[in-house]
Every structure is written in C-alpha cells, then in structure tokens.
Amino acid sequence: MWKKEDAKPQGATDNVTAPAVTSAPAATPASTPPSSSALPVSTRAAACISQGIRIKGEVTGSEDLFVDGLVDGKLNLTNGSLTIGPNGTVKADVYAREVIVRGKIEGKVTGRDKVQLWSTGQVTGEVQTDRLAIEEGALLKGKVEAGKQPAKPSETKATTATAIGKVSDATPLSSGTAAD
C-alpha cells in the first residue's frame, strides 16, 4: 500500500519535472542531470544571475558564475568560469579564467585560458585569450588577440640584447684598459 502511493507521486513528479526542464533548461542550472547535457559549465556554477535580474556595477569573485540576466559594469572572476546564458546580456569589461558566451557581450572580454562563442553567442568589442572557439552562427565584431602571448620571448630577447649592448659597451673600455 505504501509502495503504490510512493510510485504515484514519483510518476507525477517525473511528469512535472520533464516539461519544466524542456521549456527552460537555462533557467534551472541547479538540476544536474538535464543541465549537464545543455549547459556543461553551469552545473559547476556557484552563483547564478537569472533571467529578470539586472545588476549595475562591479561583480567580482573567484567562483564560477552563470549569467542569464543583465549585467552592466565590470565582471572580474579571477579563477572562475563565466557563462553567459542564451538570455544573458552583459555590457561590461569581463575578466575570467574561462568565458562561455551563449548570449550577448559588449565590451572587452579577457579569458585567461579560453573563450567559447556558441552558435547563439554575440560579442561586440575586444577579445583576448589563449584559446578561442567559435561555433558556426556566432557573431564576433571587434578586435581579437588569440594564442599564447609572445611577450615573454620578446622580453627575453630584449633583455639579452640590452645585456649584449652593455657588454659590448664595456668591452672596449676593459680591452682598452688591458691593452694599455
């Protein structure tokens, strides 16, 4: 008798859950099984700015963040991953370890490791990252700097050239002193 009652609510719960997830997968990033196939990063997201929420100002942190609302200002996630949902709009300079764009971003986007633009993603502004992935259908307008930054080898060459220059400047003095 208890088993029959338990079976009926489970069946009813499953029927209610399936349509809700199907109609709005991005609105329920907390439900792990359906979201894992639709939004692989949002399941890890420690925080969520859902659709209908509007933030004006600076957002900082080191956790993963899922934005499906509106953010206007600055977004700085030092070690976190930022996912802009399909309904998300960000008008801000963005800095994160990883940036995944399914919605819209206007501003400078810096993804320390990776920036991914899904087919529904739109970026207007500057993109700077080590790795850039753009799906067919995505929109990107602006300046792009992708790949490992050659600043370290250039700095090494510049330092070596400066050291050689100093040695060559010092060499005539020491050799001139030795010759006298």
C-alpha positions in Angstrom: 0.0 0.0 0.0 2.8 2.4 0.8 4.7 1.4 -2.3 1.7 2.2 -4.6 1.4 5.7 -3.1 5.1 6.3 -3.4 5.0 5.1 -7.0 2.2 7.5 -7.9 3.9 10.7 -6.6 7.2 9.7 -8.3 5.4 9.3 -11.6 3.6 12.6 -11.1 6.9 14.3 -10.1 8.7 13.0 -13.2 5.9 14.2 -15.5 6.0 17.7 -13.9 9.8 17.9 -14.0 10.3 16.9 -17.6 8.2 19.6 -19.2 9.6 22.3 -16.9 13.2 21.3 -17.8 12.3 21.1 -21.5 10.7 24.5 -21.6 13.5 26.4 -19.8 16.8 24.5 -19.4 18.9 27.6 -18.8 16.6 28.8 -16.0 17.3 25.7 -13.9 21.1 25.3 -13.8 20.8 23.7 -10.3 19.1 20.5 -11.7 22.2 18.4 -12.5 21.0 15.7 -15.0 19.1 17.9 -17.5 21.6 20.8 -17.3 24.7 18.7 -17.7 23.7 18.0 -21.3 22.5 21.5 -22.1 24.9 23.6 -20.1 28.1 21.7 -19.1 29.7 24.6 -17.3 26.6 25.9 -15.4 26.4 22.8 -13.3 29.6 23.8 -11.6 28.5 27.5 -11.3 28.5 28.5 -7.7 26.4 31.6 -8.4 23.6 32.5 -10.9 22.2 35.8 -12.1 19.0 34.5 -13.5 16.7 36.0 -16.2 14.9 39.0 -14.9 17.8 40.1 -12.6 19.6 43.3 -13.5 22.9 44.3 -11.9 24.6 47.6 -12.5 28.1 48.0 -11.1 31.1 45.7 -10.4 30.9 42.0 -9.9 34.0 40.3 -8.5 34.8 36.8 -7.2 36.8 33.7 -7.7 33.9 31.2 -8.2 32.1 30.1 -11.4 29.2 32.4 -12.4 26.2 31.8 -14.7 24.6 35.0 -16.1 21.2 34.8 -17.8 20.1 38.3 -16.8 21.6 41.7 -17.4 24.9 43.0 -16.1 26.1 46.5 -16.8 29.6 47.5 -15.4 32.5 45.2 -14.7 32.8 41.4 -14.2 36.0 40.1 -12.7 36.3 36.4 -11.8 40.0 35.7 -11.2 39.9 31.9 -11.1 36.3 31.3 -12.1 34.4 30.4 -15.3 31.8 32.8 -16.6 28.9 31.5 -18.7 26.6 34.0 -20.4 23.3 32.1 -20.9 21.1 32.5 -24.0 19.0 35.2 -22.4 22.1 36.9 -20.8 23.2 40.4 -21.8 26.5 41.8 -20.5 27.6 45.3 -21.1 30.9 45.2 -19.3 34.6 44.5 -19.3 34.9 40.9 -18.5 37.9 39.1 -17.0 37.7 35.4 -16.1 39.7 32.2 -16.5 37.2 30.9 -19.0 34.3 32.7 -20.8 31.5 30.9 -22.5 29.1 33.0 -24.5 25.6 31.9 -25.4 24.1 35.4 -25.1 25.4 38.9 -25.8 28.5 40.7 -24.5 29.5 44.3 -25.3 33.0 45.3 -24.0 36.4 43.9 -23.5 36.4 40.1 -23.0 39.5 38.6 -21.4 39.5 34.8 -21.0 42.8 33.9 -19.4 42.6 30.2 -20.7 39.7 30.1 -23.1 36.8 32.0 -24.8 34.0 30.0 -26.4 31.3 31.5 -28.6 28.3 29.2 -29.1 26.1 29.5 -32.1 23.8 31.9 -30.3 26.6 34.0 -28.9 27.3 37.6 -29.9 30.4 39.6 -28.9 31.0 43.2 -29.8 34.3 44.6 -28.6 37.8 43.3 -27.9 38.6 39.6 -27.2 41.8 38.5 -25.6 42.6 34.8 -24.8 44.9 31.9 -25.2 42.3 29.7 -27.0 39.3 30.9 -29.0 36.5 28.6 -30.2 33.7 30.0 -32.4 30.7 27.9 -33.4 29.0 28.4 -36.8 26.3 31.1 -36.4 28.1 33.0 -33.7 28.7 36.8 -34.2 32.0 38.5 -33.3 32.7 42.1 -34.1 35.9 43.8 -32.9 39.5 43.2 -32.2 40.8 39.6 -31.4 44.0 38.6 -29.8 44.2 34.8 -29.5 47.1 32.5 -28.8 49.9 32.4 -26.4 51.3 35.8 -25.8 54.8 36.2 -27.2 55.7 38.8 -24.6 58.0 36.5 -22.6 60.3 35.6 -25.5 60.4 39.2 -26.7 61.3 40.4 -23.2 64.0 37.7 -23.0 65.4 38.8 -26.4 65.2 42.5 -25.4 67.0 41.7 -22.1 69.6 39.7 -23.9 70.1 42.5 -26.5 70.4 45.0 -23.7 72.9 42.8 -21.8 74.9 42.3 -25.0 74.8 46.0 -25.7 76.1 46.7 -22.2 78.9 44.1 -22.6 79.9 45.5 -25.9 80.0 49.0 -24.4 82.0 47.7 -21.5 84.3 45.5 -23.7 86.1 48.4 -25.4 86.8 50.0 -22.0 88.1 46.8 -20.4 90.1 45.8 -23.5 91.4 49.3 -23.9 92.5 49.2 -20.3 94.1 45.8 -20.8 95.9 46.9 -23.9 97.4 50.0 -22.2 
